[in-house]
Amino acid sequence: MKETKYSAKIEKAPFTFIELKKAAALALQGFSQAEIKEVAVRDNLFQVNTDDRKKELARMVLKKECRLWTRT
């Protein structure tokens, strides 16, 4: 497993369990990360105001989700 350098970017953004839960539900339904990001932006899954924030939050959630799924 590839080690990633620590980033405080996730720490400075409000990150809640709800966003992770929504993304994980889609992942369990068979959605790929790209599809989850597309749904998050198109449908405003995380209920944020701007397109840039939608993309940023989707990227952060998927990064966190990926780390959770690949943990041993």
Buried (B, 14 or more C-beta within 10 A) or exposed (E): EEEEEEEEEBEEEEBEEEBBEBBBEBBEEEBEBEEBBBBBBEEEBBEBEEEEBBBBBBBBBBBBBBEEEEEE
